[in-house]
């Protein structure tokens, strides 16, 4: 049964997905996540990028098969949802027979980014995602604790780096998203968005999510 907040979050047919927010997107700016919830994708993938995306998907499948071959029992791509806050995500792999059970998030990266994360030179972007998985997997599976791991895969060389993952509480971000969604108010633009294709739109004097979404759709149609 839907909770009261779920009924408010899904007033009509605005979205057709198990949850409004994606755990894997919680590191993104609030405006991008609000667009994603509206079904608006701002990324334009070139044919080369589409091929690389297919390669990375294949790597995920092969990696999960390798884990199954080595450990025998693997929970793969299971969907976990916080129904109260309407956020969900698929966990790449869980090794339930280990002590404690191991949660694995696989990241396929180009060589430059792989090296930066492997050497700890840049802050991980997945801590909110891991925090969500930690809470939801323990509750759903009855685990007392989890060994949280992020496996980095270099798509150019096949090199793998194994990292112990930190977790961060996902609730404050999702609660903010829900408040903006319900009010239709547009959150303030973030700084440091030089690589974002929406920078020119975010500088416009827009006040509501509806206005922002319409401006983005108009920009997309003109490309």
N, C-alpha and C positions, 0 to 999 in steps of 0.2 A: 504494500500500500504506500502511495506517495505521501511524504510528509507535507506539512503546510508550505514550507519554503520551496519544495520541489514544485508544487502546484503554482507557486508564484514565479518560479524561474522558467517554467514552461507554460506561458499563458495561452498560446495557441499552437500553431505548427511551425514555430520559428526554427526549431532544431529537431532532427530525427537521429539521435545517437544515445547511447546508454547514459552518458553524463555530459554536462555542459562543458566542463573544463578537462583538459588533458594533462595528466601528470608530467608527461614529457615536454610540455610547453610552459610549465610554471616559471621557468627562468626568463621567459620572454617578457617584453614590456606589456603593460596592461592593455594598451590599445590594440596591439597585435592579437592578443588572446581574445579580446572582445570581438574582433573581426572574425577570427576563427570560429567562435561560437555562432556567428551569423552565417557561417559557411562561405566566407570570403577569403580566398587564398591570394596573398600578395606576391608569392614567389612565381617567377617565370623560369621554368627549367628549359635549358637548351637541349637539343638532342643528345649532346655529350653528357650533360648532367643527368638526363633521364636514363642513359645507359649505365652511368655510375650508380644511380639509385637502385637499378635492377641488380647490379653486381653486389651492392651492399646487402640487399635483401637475400640474395643467394648465400652470401657469407654467413648471415645470421642462421639460416636454415642448416648449413653444413656444420656450423659451430655447435648448434643444438644437437645435431645428430652425433657429433663426436662426444659430447657430454653424455648422451644416452648410452653410447657404446662403452664409455669408460666407467660410468657410475650405475648403470642399470635402471635406476628410477629417477626420472627428471620430470618436473612439472614445467611445461613449456607454454608460453604465450597465454597464460591464464589471465582473464580480466578480473580486476579488483576494483570495487567502487565504494566510495564514501557517499552513500545515498543522501545523507543529511546535507552535505555541502555540494553535491552533484559534481564530483571530480572522480575520474577513473583512469586506469592505465593497465596495459598488458606487461607482465613481468617476463623478461626474456627466458630466464631459467631459475628453478629452485631445486636444490639437491636435498630432499627431505630426509634421507637416510644418514646424512652427516651429523656430527654432534659438535656444535649446534648446526642446525640446517643452514645451508649456504644459499644466499640470494645473489644471483649474478645478473648484472646489467652489462650488455655488450655494446661498445661504441666503436664503429668503424670510421677511421680517420685517415686523412691524407698524411704523408710523411712529416711535414712541417708541424702540423697541429699535434700529431701523435707524439713527437719528441717533446714538445712543450709540456703536454700533460704528463707524460711518462717521467719527466725530470722535475715535475712540480713547479714549473716556472710560471704557470698561469692558474688562476683559481678555477676549480671544477664548476661546471654549470649544472651538474646533475644532483646537487645536494637536496633540493626540494623534492625532486622526483624520488630519490632514495628514501627520504623521510616519509613520503606517502606510502611507498611500498612496505617500509618497515612496520608501520602501524597497521595497515590493512592486511598484510599477509599474516602477521602474528595473530590478529583477531580472527581471521577466517580459517586459518589452518590449526590454531591452537598451539603455536610454538611459543615457548617462553622467551626465546632469544633468537637472533639471526646473525650469522656471519655475513656482513655486507661487503660485496666485492664488485668492483668495476673492472672489466677486462677490455683493454684497448687493443684494437686490431689495426695494424698498418696495412692499408689496402694495396700499397705498392710492393711491399716486401713480404707480407705475411707474418711479420714479427708481432709478438703478443706481449703486452705488459699487464701485470696483475697488480691492482691497487686495492687497498682497503678503503672503503667508502665512508665518508662522513654523512650524517643525516641532518636535515634542517626541518623545523616545523613548517609544514605547508599551509596550515590553517589560516594564519593572518593574511597571506596573499589571496587565498580563495575567498575568504570572507569579504575582502575588499572588492574582488571581482563581482561577487554576488550583489553587493551594495550598489555598485555602479550599474550593473545589469538591470536591477530592479528599478532604479531611479532614472535610467536612460541618460544620466549625466556622464560627460566625457572626462576621464581622468586627465590630470595635467600631463603634458608631453614630457618625456624624459630627455635628459641630456646625453651626449655621447652617441648620437644615432647617425653618425656620418655615413655609415654603410647601408642605412635603411632607405628603400626607395620611396618611403612615404614622408620623408623629411619636409618636403615642400608643402604637403597637405597639413602636417602637424603644426605648421606655423600660421595657418589660417585661423581666424577667430570663430571657431566652431564650439558649440556648447553641449550638444547632445551626441549620443552614439549613433542615432539615426542620421544626423547631418554628416557625421564623419564617414559612416558606411556608404552613404550616397555619393560623397565626394570621391571615395576610393573606387567605387564601382564605375563612376564616370571616367576617372583616370584610366582604369583598366580597359574600358571600352575604346578609349582613344589610342591605345598602344597597338 
